[in-house]
């Protein structure tokens, strides 16, 4: 810490990161009122609630487009910029693509927050986009009462190699690449119940790009994945299940957790977003006799979470090994795709 | 903030003015100290926090009654035993099924010896779970035991039926004859006595 008092971004918001999302079922209702968009070049549109739109522009190139922004998830401006960028870029990786360009979106209360915070956030975003090998080519700013930052990202993928959330095959193994609990640790941090080390680890995973997970998926020809953000592991899994018309079965004990997450939930530190996500998934889920704390962790809204992919069993061990070797040390097999049953999600 | 936390542990909690998830943390801490049947009270002025506490309680062996007066909610919480909770458990988490007294018997690995026979077998196993009432038992003998072995196209369906409480019985002599004990993936290996008892007690025997 320097002599100057650093501005604490968390003091400016109540709900940060992806937990600021609208409830999933409300969003689904709104999207239903929109006219259906159909076009021969549109490979992935709104109807499957996937991570990004995909538009074929030639036999070898399809465009991936996505946008994401949210209020501060952490105290430090530079760090927030990095997390917001990693989160926005993640949608391109979840579709199997390579990000090319990005545009900044900034909503900033210039009378409440010092302007150096503004430039620190942009610097974080810039560095993360650079790490991803993409370019920031512009942006847009407005004055707003609550600070929000994010990016619109454009990427490309070969049209035959698009990875969607609608291709889960019975017998596939489910792999998750990052540990869960970022929403819980953020809530715990605000009330002073998280150790410095555990919190740093949570920030580290949120800043981590999903680029290596994407590379592994393309290397092994994986066809189905989604990234885990505000709707939680089970919420995004449900969207995958509905889009793929398959049932996903999870083993709660195998799910990787951030250090400290379990103890926080056990003391009752459960962010409101987890209850909102439960409302969204509960009628589609069968919870076998599982530990309540695990259930709530699997419903925790993630910011810049990992990739959930479905892989043929013969590749599972190799993919896990390669993910571990590429810095994703918590990557684990957490369940499997089973025959369609009356519930979309089964948690054991 | 820290002060409030230590003051409020007891049978009455004033969580007014506290932001999520503090009210839930205080509630959970007090609830853990209650015995079955004991009550506690929570005062709260944030409707989201109140809803979250109620949702937490519904999953954690407690029930709550709520009254509201000029923007303040009073939750009266009673700790329940695991038997009591079963009575009020939300039906969404249960598979609503009744079991009959009939038994299905499979003595072949498919309903007929052609491609259509294969398809019928698969369709049959996919549909059993929707039949009300469900069979009490399903018995596999002769070539029918192939259906419960590794690689069976209907293995997952049978596993699912077993998870619904249907007894899956496999003919032990047949398993020995074909020497496939290692490949069984679902069900219980049974004997002639138990299988004949099951058949003679059944109200109906269905043999497709």
Interface residues (C-beta under 8 A of the other chain):
Chain A: X14 X170 X187 X191 X192 X267 X268 X269 X270 X271 X272 X275 X278 X282 X283 X286 X287 X292 X295 X338 X339 X341 X342
Chain B: X1 X2 X19 X20 X21 X22 X24 X25 X26 X27 X28 X29 X48 X49 X51 X52 X55 X56 X59 X60 X92 X93 X95 X126 X129 X156 X157 X160
